[in-house]
């Protein structure tokens, strides 16, 4: 059964102000802080999500985030309600409130994984996040692993911290279950880092270096290295490792916006993608099923045949780059992914 995934930012409260965070300095931030959904409304959203997935014949999955979801006082009650409804859940959170007792509770509630960001070695990471955050993240990972909770490390990539990535890969091998990275999307506070995004051929060369390290470590570590960025598909095509099917008009992979994913903010506003400032509805006033099928904005975003350059690419149904990065740089989700090297003019 295919999965339908909600990334639910249940609170905007956070212990840090990361230099690249899309929440701060956004148009929705004040409302997220002041109008957090009540527990009662959260239950309505859970019930609606289950009903929506039933109609779509999909498995319901929630990735809870924030802010820091552990800062929400009734968060464990919400997780208990997920367990009652057989909703699988993971947490994309901070390390600061992760203790052995918290990890034990999460394990009993059936958590599927806990993701913490590390954006470089200690000095670099603490520059982006918060002094002491690097050591606290390692502490939290140890606690989570000791409680047999799947650990995921996510790295937000820019030119500024790129020199640390391969060093961090080797440092974290066997310390986390999964390591992956995503490109900086220069929205929110991240606007100040727009100059730190890669040029297309720079990015291709960087991916090649990372792939070389991944291959060196293949079979030598318990850590799995993800390929979150859709431009990996383009690199694999360049290397002769991937060939798109001809005459197949169905979307096979790539960006899941409008296909199997929605984001919910703490005040109930619904976004097509959390990294792109596009509001498409509001819960619990509207059903997720209605928003997903009938939102004018989301249906426009689904028109991949309008994506600049992507529409003529043989990887259209497999890649499409990152519309959020395109939106941040060009102002349009149909715009050209500024790090795609296939379409350089």
C-alpha positions as CSV (number, residue, x, y, z in Angstrom):
1,X,0.0,0.0,0.0
2,X,1.4,3.4,-0.9
3,X,2.0,5.9,1.9
4,X,0.5,9.4,2.3
5,X,2.8,11.6,4.4
6,X,2.0,14.6,6.5
7,X,4.8,16.8,7.9
8,X,3.0,18.4,10.8
9,X,4.7,21.3,12.6
10,X,2.7,21.0,15.8
11,X,4.4,24.0,17.4
12,X,6.5,27.0,16.4
13,X,8.3,27.1,19.7
14,X,12.0,26.3,19.4
15,X,15.2,26.4,21.4
16,X,17.3,27.9,18.6
17,X,17.2,30.3,15.7
18,X,19.1,28.6,12.9
19,X,20.6,30.9,10.3
20,X,18.9,29.1,7.5
21,X,15.5,28.3,9.1
22,X,12.5,28.8,6.8
23,X,10.1,29.4,9.8
24,X,11.5,32.6,11.2
25,X,11.0,35.8,9.1
26,X,8.1,34.0,7.2
27,X,4.7,35.5,6.7
28,X,3.1,32.7,8.8
29,X,5.4,32.8,11.8
30,X,3.4,35.1,14.1
31,X,0.2,33.2,13.4
32,X,1.9,29.9,14.1
33,X,3.1,31.2,17.5
34,X,-0.2,32.8,18.5
35,X,-2.8,30.4,17.0
36,X,-1.5,26.9,17.8
37,X,-4.2,24.3,17.2
38,X,-5.9,23.0,20.4
39,X,-5.6,19.4,21.4
40,X,-9.3,19.0,20.4
41,X,-8.6,20.4,17.0
42,X,-5.5,18.1,16.6
43,X,-7.8,15.1,17.2
44,X,-10.1,16.3,14.5
45,X,-7.1,16.5,12.1
46,X,-6.0,13.0,13.1
47,X,-9.4,11.6,12.4
48,X,-9.6,13.5,9.1
49,X,-6.2,12.2,8.1
50,X,-7.2,8.6,8.7
51,X,-10.4,9.1,6.7
52,X,-8.5,10.8,3.9
53,X,-6.0,7.9,3.7
54,X,-8.8,5.4,3.7
55,X,-10.3,7.2,0.6
56,X,-6.9,7.3,-1.1
57,X,-6.2,3.7,-0.2
58,X,-2.9,4.9,1.4
59,X,-1.0,4.2,4.6
60,X,-1.1,7.2,7.0
61,X,2.3,8.5,8.1
62,X,3.1,11.7,10.1
63,X,6.4,13.3,10.5
64,X,6.1,15.6,13.5
65,X,8.2,18.7,13.5
66,X,8.2,22.3,14.7
67,X,9.9,24.2,16.1
68,X,10.6,21.4,18.5
69,X,7.6,19.1,18.9
70,X,8.8,18.0,22.3
71,X,8.2,21.6,23.5
72,X,4.4,21.1,23.1
73,X,3.0,20.1,26.4
74,X,0.4,17.7,25.1
75,X,2.7,16.2,22.4
76,X,2.8,12.7,24.0
77,X,-1.0,12.7,24.2
78,X,-1.1,13.4,20.5
79,X,1.3,10.5,19.9
80,X,-0.9,8.3,22.1
81,X,-3.8,9.2,19.8
82,X,-1.7,8.3,16.8
83,X,-1.0,4.9,18.2
84,X,-4.8,4.3,18.9
85,X,-5.5,5.2,15.2
86,X,-2.5,3.1,13.9
87,X,-0.9,6.1,12.4
88,X,2.9,5.6,11.9
89,X,5.0,8.5,13.0
90,X,8.5,9.9,13.1
91,X,10.0,13.0,14.6
92,X,12.0,15.7,12.9
93,X,13.3,17.5,15.9
94,X,15.9,19.0,18.1
95,X,18.3,17.1,20.5
96,X,17.9,19.2,23.7
97,X,14.9,17.5,25.3
98,X,15.9,14.0,24.3
99,X,16.5,12.0,27.5
100,X,16.5,8.3,28.3
101,X,13.0,8.6,29.8
102,X,11.7,10.5,26.7
103,X,13.3,7.9,24.4
104,X,11.7,5.0,26.3
105,X,8.2,6.7,26.0
106,X,8.7,7.2,22.3
107,X,9.8,3.6,21.8
108,X,6.6,2.4,23.7
109,X,4.5,4.6,21.5
110,X,6.0,3.0,18.3
111,X,8.1,5.8,16.9
112,X,9.6,4.8,13.5
113,X,12.6,7.2,13.6
114,X,14.0,10.4,15.0
115,X,15.8,12.9,12.7
116,X,18.2,15.5,14.0
117,X,20.1,17.9,11.8
118,X,23.9,18.3,11.9
119,X,25.2,20.9,9.5
120,X,29.0,20.3,9.8
121,X,31.7,19.6,12.3
122,X,31.3,21.2,15.7
123,X,32.4,24.8,14.9
124,X,30.4,25.0,11.6
125,X,27.3,23.3,13.0
126,X,27.2,25.5,16.1
127,X,27.6,28.6,13.9
128,X,24.4,27.6,12.0
129,X,22.4,26.3,14.9
130,X,23.5,27.1,18.5
131,X,26.6,26.9,20.6
132,X,26.8,23.4,22.2
133,X,24.3,22.0,19.7
134,X,26.8,19.7,18.0
135,X,27.7,17.9,21.3
136,X,24.0,17.8,22.3
137,X,23.1,16.2,19.0
138,X,25.6,13.4,19.4
139,X,24.4,12.9,23.0
140,X,20.8,12.6,21.7
141,X,21.8,10.1,19.0
142,X,23.5,7.9,21.5
143,X,20.4,7.8,23.7
144,X,18.1,7.1,20.8
145,X,20.3,4.3,19.5
146,X,20.5,2.8,23.0
147,X,16.7,2.6,23.0
148,X,16.7,1.0,19.5
149,X,15.1,4.0,17.8
150,X,16.1,4.6,14.2
151,X,18.4,7.6,14.0
152,X,18.5,9.9,11.0
153,X,21.0,12.8,10.5
154,X,20.0,15.4,8.0
155,X,22.6,18.0,6.7
156,X,21.4,21.3,5.1
157,X,24.0,21.9,2.3
158,X,25.4,25.2,1.2
159,X,28.7,26.3,-0.1
160,X,29.6,27.6,3.4
161,X,29.4,24.1,5.0
162,X,30.2,21.9,2.0
163,X,33.8,21.4,3.0
164,X,32.6,19.7,6.2
165,X,30.2,17.2,4.6
166,X,32.6,14.4,3.7
167,X,34.5,14.8,7.0
168,X,31.1,14.5,8.8
169,X,30.2,11.4,6.8
170,X,33.3,9.6,8.1
171,X,32.8,11.0,11.6
172,X,29.2,9.9,11.9
173,X,29.5,6.4,10.2
174,X,28.2,3.8,12.6
175,X,26.9,6.6,15.0
176,X,23.6,7.1,13.1
177,X,21.4,4.7,11.1
178,X,20.8,7.0,8.2
179,X,22.8,10.0,6.9
180,X,21.5,12.3,4.1
181,X,21.6,15.9,3.0
182,X,19.3,18.4,1.4
183,X,20.2,21.6,-0.4
184,X,19.6,25.0,1.3
185,X,16.3,26.6,0.3
186,X,16.9,30.4,0.7
187,X,13.6,31.3,2.2
188,X,12.8,32.7,5.7
189,X,16.1,33.5,7.5
190,X,17.8,31.5,4.7
191,X,17.4,34.5,2.3
192,X,20.6,35.9,3.7
193,X,22.4,32.8,2.5
194,X,21.2,33.0,-1.1
195,X,24.8,33.7,-2.3
196,X,25.8,30.3,-0.7
197,X,23.9,28.1,-3.2
198,X,26.0,26.1,-5.7
199,X,26.3,26.9,-9.4
200,X,25.2,23.9,-11.5
201,X,28.5,22.4,-12.5
202,X,29.9,23.0,-9.0
203,X,27.1,21.0,-7.6
204,X,27.6,18.2,-10.1
205,X,31.3,18.0,-9.2
206,X,30.3,18.0,-5.5
207,X,27.9,15.1,-5.9
208,X,30.5,13.1,-7.7
209,X,32.9,13.5,-4.8
210,X,30.2,12.5,-2.3
211,X,29.3,9.5,-4.4
212,X,33.0,8.4,-4.4
213,X,33.0,8.5,-0.6
214,X,29.7,6.6,-0.4
215,X,31.1,3.8,-2.6
216,X,34.3,3.6,-0.5
217,X,32.1,3.0,2.6
218,X,29.8,0.6,0.9
219,X,29.6,-2.6,3.1
220,X,32.0,-1.1,5.7
221,X,29.5,0.7,7.9
222,X,26.1,0.2,9.4
223,X,25.1,3.7,8.3
224,X,22.9,3.9,5.2
225,X,23.5,7.0,3.0
226,X,20.4,8.4,1.5
227,X,19.8,10.1,-1.9
228,X,17.2,12.7,-1.0
229,X,18.1,15.2,-3.6
230,X,16.4,14.4,-6.9
231,X,19.4,15.6,-8.9
232,X,21.1,12.3,-7.9
233,X,18.9,10.8,-10.7
234,X,20.4,13.2,-13.2
235,X,23.9,12.3,-12.1
236,X,23.1,8.6,-12.3
237,X,21.8,9.1,-15.9
238,X,25.1,10.9,-16.7
239,X,27.1,8.0,-15.4
240,X,25.0,5.4,-17.3
241,X,23.5,4.0,-14.1
242,X,19.9,5.1,-14.8
243,X,17.8,5.0,-18.0
244,X,14.2,6.5,-18.0
245,X,11.5,4.3,-19.4
246,X,10.3,5.5,-22.8
247,X,6.6,6.2,-23.4
248,X,5.7,6.2,-19.7
249,X,3.7,9.2,-18.8
250,X,3.2,8.4,-15.1
251,X,5.2,10.2,-12.4
252,X,7.6,7.6,-11.1
253,X,9.7,9.5,-8.5
254,X,11.1,12.9,-7.8
255,X,9.4,15.7,-5.8
256,X,6.4,14.4,-3.9
257,X,4.6,17.7,-3.8
258,X,1.0,17.2,-4.9
259,X,1.5,13.5,-5.1
260,X,1.8,11.9,-1.7
261,X,2.7,14.7,0.8
262,X,1.3,17.8,2.5
263,X,2.6,20.0,5.4
264,X,0.5,21.4,8.2
265,X,1.6,24.4,10.3
266,X,0.9,24.7,14.0
267,X,-2.1,27.1,13.3
268,X,-3.7,24.6,10.9
269,X,-2.6,26.3,7.6
270,X,-1.7,23.7,5.0
271,X,1.2,24.0,2.6
272,X,2.1,22.0,-0.5
273,X,5.7,22.0,0.8
274,X,7.0,23.4,4.0
275,X,10.1,24.8,2.3
276,X,7.9,26.8,-0.2
277,X,5.6,29.6,1.1
278,X,2.4,28.4,-0.7
279,X,-0.7,28.1,1.5
280,X,-3.3,25.8,0.0
281,X,-5.9,25.4,2.7
282,X,-6.6,25.2,6.5
283,X,-7.5,22.4,8.9
284,X,-9.7,21.4,10.7
285,X,-12.0,23.8,8.8
286,X,-11.4,22.0,5.6
287,X,-10.7,18.3,5.1
288,X,-7.3,17.2,3.9
289,X,-9.0,15.1,1.2
290,X,-10.7,18.2,-0.2
291,X,-7.5,20.3,0.0
292,X,-5.4,17.6,-1.6
293,X,-7.8,17.1,-4.6
294,X,-9.4,20.5,-5.0
295,X,-6.9,23.2,-4.0
296,X,-6.4,25.5,-6.9
297,X,-2.9,26.3,-5.9
298,X,-1.9,22.6,-5.5
299,X,-3.5,21.7,-8.8
300,X,-1.5,24.4,-10.5
301,X,1.7,23.1,-8.8
302,X,0.9,19.6,-10.2
303,X,1.1,20.9,-13.8
304,X,4.6,19.7,-14.3
305,X,4.2,20.1,-18.0
306,X,4.6,23.9,-17.3
307,X,7.9,23.6,-15.5
308,X,10.6,25.6,-17.2
309,X,13.0,23.3,-19.0
310,X,11.9,20.3,-17.0
311,X,8.9,19.9,-19.3
312,X,11.2,19.0,-22.2
313,X,13.5,16.7,-20.2
314,X,13.4,12.9,-20.4
315,X,13.7,12.9,-16.6
316,X,10.5,14.9,-16.1
317,X,8.7,12.0,-14.4
318,X,11.7,11.0,-12.4
319,X,13.4,14.2,-11.2
320,X,12.0,17.8,-11.6
321,X,14.8,19.1,-9.4
322,X,13.5,21.0,-6.4
323,X,10.6,23.4,-7.0
324,X,11.2,25.0,-3.6
325,X,14.7,26.0,-4.5
326,X,13.4,27.2,-7.9
327,X,10.7,29.2,-6.1
328,X,13.1,30.8,-3.7
329,X,15.4,31.9,-6.5
330,X,13.0,32.7,-9.4
331,X,9.7,33.4,-7.6
332,X,8.0,30.5,-9.5
333,X,7.7,26.8,-8.8
334,X,7.7,26.4,-12.5
335,X,11.1,28.1,-12.6
336,X,14.4,26.5,-13.4
337,X,16.2,24.7,-10.6
338,X,19.3,26.9,-10.3
339,X,21.6,23.9,-9.6
340,X,20.5,21.6,-12.4
341,X,23.4,21.3,-14.9
342,X,21.4,19.6,-17.6
343,X,19.8,22.8,-18.8
344,X,22.7,25.3,-18.7
345,X,22.3,27.8,-21.5
